[in-house]
Every structure is written in C-alpha cells, then in structure tokens.
Amino acid sequence: MKKNAKTRIWGDKMILVSYQTIHVPRYHEWMKSEELQKLTASEPLTLKEEYAMQNEWMLDDKKCTFIILDADKHKETNSEIEPMIGDVNLFFNDADNPHAAEIEIMIAETLHRGKGRGKEALFAMMYYGITFLNVNTYTAKIGKDNFASLRLFDQLGFVKVSLAMFYPCPQHNLLVHDVSKLFRSMFKQFFEVSESEAFREVTLEMKITQEARDYIMNHAEHLKLIDNER
C-alpha cells in the first residue's frame, strides 16, 4: 500500500522498510526455494512477474508489506539489500470486517531464524497495524507442519480457531479447500492425491482487546518509526 511507502520502523534486532523495486531481485532469489514455496503456499514467478507483483502490492490498499532487515548488518553496510532477511505482511481480505488483517511473516535467511528478529518484526507490524491502520483483529494462517511458526504465534498470544485442509488439483494448478470424500471420488481424475498429501492449514486469531493492545504496545515501546523520504 502507498501508506507505508516511506515508512521505516527501527527495532533492536531488525528494521522494517517498505518493499521497493530495489528489493525485488533478492526477494526473487529467495522464492526459488522449494522450502519457502511450501511454507508460504506460493508458486515461483519470473523476475518480470515479481516486479509486477511488487508494483501491484504497492498500489493495493489491502496489502501492507515490509522487508525485514538485520539491524546489525544494516549498521555495518548502510545498505537495504545485504541485510535483507525476510518480509512481514498484512492482508485486509475479510469482507465482513474491514479492520481485520491476516498477518504473515517469512524469515528467508535460515541463519537468522530463532534469534528473535521474527518476533520483533511481528510486534512491530502489529503495532503499526493497530496505530495507523485501525486493525481490531489479527489472523494467521500457518501450515500444520510449520511448527516454528505455530510456536511463535502461540507465544505472541494467538489462539487456534480452525483447521482446514486443501487438496492439490494438479491438472488445474489449484488448491481446493475442504473437499468432501464423495466429491473427490466423483472427480477422481482431478484429485490424484491421497488424504495424507492434503495441505493442512491452522488459523489462529488475536482480537485486539484493551489487554491485547497494552501487551503489544508494551513490546513496541522501544521501536522508532520514521515516515519520510529515504
């Protein structure tokens, strides 16, 4: 979205910067990883498609994206490319509640996982969403086998609200949600996968009560937000 196009959020371990064209080549290299494609339920794009996606997201008021930089590496290099370690996003896709946002994080650089940068980035994004985008509910959708992310969101206070299953439909490059056994047996030629191959997704939620707001704000007190031209 345009709203965060000039925004930076500085923390102790990481810095959030808006997703710009200079970040696309490195992001594109990340998304060649089959592991990241699986964890994010993403399909690989060409570099040209990645640039188009970045521009589309920048203009879409329902998508807020920040690139996560390692603070120490940024201090050392004064660059926004070498310190890139991942991204964090908000998606406003709830037709019933325009103030509900799905939150998503990816730490692409494996050496930076489990060191607190992802947790600080999530607190920074939740603080930004509450303060500047009027978010009143956060949801997170995570693969059932992504134990690290499930543990992280549990530590943040998210609660599980549902478990969904998606079935690959190879001939049409689709993931079909909650397909009944009867339906799959009727159209067996389209679903050439077993129950065990289905993608299981857990939905977690945090409603922004006063208690939740205070909790997030307490963890965001050290953050420094700058909103100007780079």
Long-range contacts (C-beta under 8 A, 24 or more apart in sequence): 1-57, 1-58, 1-59, 1-60, 1-61, 1-62, 1-63, 1-64, 2-58, 2-59, 2-61, 3-61, 3-64, 3-132, 3-133, 4-64, 4-65, 4-66, 4-128, 4-132, 5-58, 6-227, 6-228, 6-229, 6-230, 7-66, 7-128, 7-225, 7-226, 7-227, 8-225, 8-226, 8-227, 8-230, 9-66, 9-124, 9-127, 9-128, 9-223, 9-224, 9-225, 9-226, 10-71, 10-223, 10-224, 10-225, 10-226, 11-71, 11-120, 11-121, 11-124, 11-222, 11-223, 12-71, 12-120, 12-222, 13-70, 13-71, 13-72, 13-115, 13-116, 13-117, 13-120, 14-68, 14-69, 14-70, 14-71, 14-85, 14-117, 14-120, 14-121, 14-124, 15-68, 15-69, 15-71, 15-74, 15-83, 16-66, 16-67, 16-68, 16-69, 16-88, 16-121, 16-124, 16-125, 16-128, 17-66, 17-67, 17-69, 17-80, 18-58, 18-65, 18-66, 18-67, 19-54, 19-57, 19-58, 19-65, 19-66, 19-67, 19-87, 20-54, 20-58, 20-67, 20-80, 21-51, 21-54, 21-55, 22-80, 22-81, 23-54, 23-67, 23-80, 23-81, 23-84, 24-50, 24-51, 24-54, 26-81, 26-84, 27-54, 27-67, 27-84, 27-87, 30-106, 30-108, 33-108, 36-106, 36-108, 38-143, 39-106, 39-143, 39-146, 39-149, 40-104, 40-106, 41-143, 41-175, 41-199, 41-201, 43-173, 61-92, 62-91, 62-92, 62-93, 63-89, 63-90, 63-91, 63-92, 64-89, 64-90, 64-92, 64-101, 64-128, 64-129, 64-133, 65-89, 65-90, 66-121, 66-124, 66-125, 68-105, 68-107, 68-117, 68-118, 68-121, 70-109, 70-112, 70-117, 84-108, 84-109, 85-109, 85-112, 85-117, 86-112, 86-117, 86-118, 86-121, 88-121, 88-122, 88-124, 88-125, 90-125, 90-129, 90-133, 90-135, 92-133, 94-137, 94-139, 97-136, 97-137, 99-134, 99-135, 99-136, 99-137, 100-135, 100-136, 100-137, 100-138, 100-139, 101-129, 101-133, 101-135, 101-137, 101-138, 101-139, 102-138, 102-139, 102-140, 102-141, 103-129, 103-138, 103-139, 103-140, 104-140, 104-141, 105-149, 113-148, 114-148, 118-152, 119-152, 119-155, 119-156, 122-152, 122-153, 122-156, 123-156, 123-216, 123-219, 123-220, 123-223, 124-220, 124-223, 126-206, 126-216, 126-220, 127-216, 127-217, 127-219, 127-220, 127-223, 128-225, 130-208, 130-213, 130-216, 130-217, 135-208, 136-207, 136-208, 137-205, 137-206, 137-207, 137-208, 138-205, 138-206, 138-208, 139-203, 139-204, 139-205, 139-206, 140-203, 140-204, 140-205, 141-201, 141-202, 141-203, 141-204, 142-201, 142-202, 142-204, 143-199, 143-200, 143-201, 143-202, 144-200, 144-201, 144-202, 145-200, 150-202, 150-204, 153-204, 154-204, 156-206, 157-206, 157-212, 157-215, 158-204, 158-205, 158-206, 159-204, 159-205, 159-206, 160-202, 160-203, 160-204, 161-203, 161-204, 161-205, 162-202, 162-203, 163-200, 163-201, 163-202, 163-203, 164-200, 164-201, 164-203, 165-198, 165-199, 165-200, 165-201, 166-198, 166-199, 166-200, 166-201, 167-191, 167-193, 167-197, 167-198, 167-199, 168-193, 168-197, 168-198, 168-199, 175-199
